[in-house]
Amino acid sequence: MKSFSLTISTNVLFGSGRIEEVGAELQKLSERKVLWVYGGKSLKESGLHTAIERQLHDKHIVFEEYGGVQANPTISHVRQGIVLARQELIDVVLAVGGGSVIDAAKAIAVGVAC
């Protein structure tokens, strides 16, 4: 087995009103390109999509959207996310949603690095 070190920086914002902090948290990372991973319909219907999009634009954060994550995400969808992240030279993955979105985002992030 090869020896290695792995450092994974994860910041989870959870709870009422925390969505307003997303732009500022990403801005701290400076000069990064973000892959925004989410499910779809409920994010848009709730207004969260618009709120986050506004923050990213207001903070001049460059991002690509990757929506459509379903419950129990498929490996093919994750692989498509990896391809997109590599093509777009993504540095940061932003997951907005529940467990499946978070799982897909983690798999994409690891897949890009591997």
N, C-alpha and C positions, 0 to 999 in steps of 0.2 A: 504494500500500500504506500502511495506517495504521501509525504508529509505536506501539510499546508496550513495556512491561517485564514480564517474567514471572519470578516466583520460585517455585520448586517445592521445598517442604520434604519430603524423603522420608527415613525412617529405616528401614533394613532390619535386622532381627534374624535371624540365621541360625546354626544349629548346635545341638548338644546342650545342653539346659538353658535355652536362651534364651527359651523360651516363658514361663518364670516371670517374665520382665521386662516382658511386654506391658502388664499393668495399670499398673505404675509409669510406663512411658513415656507411656501415654495420660493418666495423672493429671497429668503435667507440663503438659499442654495446658490444663487447668482449664476448667471451665464449657463444655465442648464436648459435642456429641452425636455419637456414633459410628455409622457404617454398617459393620457387620461382614460382609464379603463372603467366601464360601467355597464349596467344591464341594459336599460332602455326605457320602456314605457313609464314605469312608476317614477323614475328620476325626472323625466320631462313633465309628467302630469303634476307632480308635487311642486314644481317650480325650482327645484334644486339645480337642475341642469342650467337654467338661465342664471341663477345666482352665482354658480361657480364660473360659468363662462364669462360673466361680467367681471368677476374678480381677476381672472387670468388676463383678460384684456386690459383692465385698469392697471394692473401691475406689470404690464408689458412682458408677460411670460409666454414664451413660444411653446405651443403644444399641438399634439395630434390627438384626436379622439379615436377611441376604440371601444365602441359599444356593442351591444348584442350578447353579452355574457348571459347564459342561461343557467338555471339551477343545475348543479353537477356539470360544470363546464367540460366540454369535450377537448380531447388532445388536439384535434384538428383546429379548433378555434384558438387554442393557446399557441399552436405553431404559427398560425396566421399572424397573431400578435407579435410573436418573436420576429418574424420576417419584417413586419412593419417597423418595429422598434429598431432593428438593425439598419433598414433602409433610411430611416429618418434620423439616425444617430442619436437615439434617445438616451438621456442620462438618468432620468428620474421617472418612476412609475407611480401615478396617483390612482388609487383605487377608491371609488365612491360607490358604496353599496353594501350589500350584506356579505355573508360568508363565501358565496360562490364567486362574487366579484373579487374579493380579497384573495381567494385561492388562485383564481386565474391570473391576477396581477402578480402574485408571488411567483407563479410558474413562468410567466413571461419574463420577469426580471432575472430569474435564475437561468432560463433558457438563453437569454441574450448573452449572459456572462459565460456560458458554457458552449 
